[in-house]
Amino acid sequence: MSHPDFPVRSSPVIRHRVHPDIDEALIDRMVETFYEKIRNDTQLGPIFNARIEGRWPEHLAKMKDFWSSLMLTTGRYKGRPMQVHMQMGEVKPEDFTRWLELFRANAHEVCAQDIAALFISRAEKVAASFQLCMFYKDRIASGEAFKNGETTGN
């Protein structure tokens, strides 16, 4: 039975790829090559390796599900990444800057320019969302971040 304000959907949700040339094989390459860069990076490697030690195959599989959900709208990813990242007190804002630098470089190495731009756009949105919650949530709630221009990049 449906409620008049919430009608039952009569047709299935149609999911669309972000780009017709993005497939699971490309996502696999993106994730594998990106996290190889992360593991070897002097700034991010120690953070990731300490957290994921002995569980890299599981982490990579989870990241492939995450990017498949973002780029192919598969819905495979079922995690709660914000909760996990909120517990990572060792992560600093400059770590996100480095993460994005590596991600952008990797996307340009692995993908055609138009596809790289799509991956990068989504990565930037994810990073911005995590940063707001991890570093500015109290300041946003109090209104201080808006007064100081922190939420607008000023």
N, C-alpha and C positions, 0 to 999 in steps of 0.2 A: 504494500500500500504506500502511496506517495503522499506527501504533504503538498498542499496547493502552492506553497512558496518554494518548494524544492521538487520540481517534477522529475520523474524517472527518465533517464536518457533512453531514447528509443533506438539510437544507433551507436555503434562502438566508436570510441575515440580513435581518430586516425592520427597516427604519429608520422612525422616527416623528418627525414634527415636534414641536417643543417646544410649539407652540400652533397650532391650526388656522387662525388668522387671520394668521400670519406667512407671508409669501411673498417671492419674489425682489424684487418691486417695493418692498416695505417695507424690505428689507435694502439695496437700492440707495439709497433715500431716507436711511436711517440713516447709511450710510457717506458719502454725498455731503455731507450737511448737517453731520455731525460733523467731517469733515476740512476743511470750509470754516471752521468755528470754530477748529480747530487751526491752520490756516494764518494766521489773523488774530490769534491770541492772542499777546500780548506775551511771555509766558514760553515757550510751546511752539513758537510759529511759527518762531523762529530755528533751533531744534534740528531740527524736521522739514524746514523748507525747505532747510537746508544739506545734509541727508542725501538728500533726495529731489529736489532741484532738477533740472528737466528730465525727470523720470520720474513725475510725479504721475498721469497716466492709468494707467500700469502698476501703481503702488502701490494706487490705488483699486480696480482690478480684482482685485488680490491680496487686499485687505481684504474685498471682496465675497465672494470665494471662502471666506475664513476664516470670516466670519459665516454664510455659507450652510452651511458644514460644521457650525458650532456650533448653529445654530438650526433648520436643516432636515435635519441629518444627511446631507447630500449627499456628503460625502467629497471635495468638489472641491479643497479646500486641500491642497497637497502640500509646503508649505514647512517650514522649521525656525526658527520665530520666536525661540526661546530663544537659539539660536546668534547670530542677528543682533543681538539686544538685548544680549547679553553683551559685544559688541564696542563698545558705545556708552558709552565712559567719560565723556562729557559729561552723561549723564543722571543726575539726582540723585533721591533718594526723594521730595522735594517735587514733582518733575515728575509723578510718578505720582498724587499727590494732586490736582494741577491737571487731569491727564488724566481722572481719574474725575469731577471736578466738571463738566467740559465734557461728558463722556459722559452723566452722569445728566441734566443739563439738556437735552441733545439728545434723549435717549430720551423724556423727558416731553413735549417739544415735538412729536415726530414720532409717538409711539405712544399707544395707549390705556393707561391706568394699569396694567392687569394685564400687558400685553405689555412695557411699559417696565420693569416689575419683573423680568421674565425676562431681558431684555437686560442690565440693570444687574447682576443676580446673576452672570451669566456674565462680564461685564467685570471685576467685582470679583475673581472667582476667577483670571482671567488675570493681572490686575495683581498680585495677591498672589503668585502663582507666579513671575512675572518678578522681583519685588522680592526674594523669598527667594534666588533664584539670583544675582541681580546684586549684592546688597548684603550678604547674610548667609551665603552658602554656607560661607565659611571659619569664621565664628563658629559656625555650626550644626555643622559637622564637628568642631570642637574642643569643643563642648558649651557654650561661653560664652554663646551666644544663649539657651539654655534657662535657664541660671543667672540671667541678667539679665532674663528675661521678654520678650525682644525678639520671640520667635516667637508669643507669645500676645497681643500688643498691650497688655500691662501697662506 
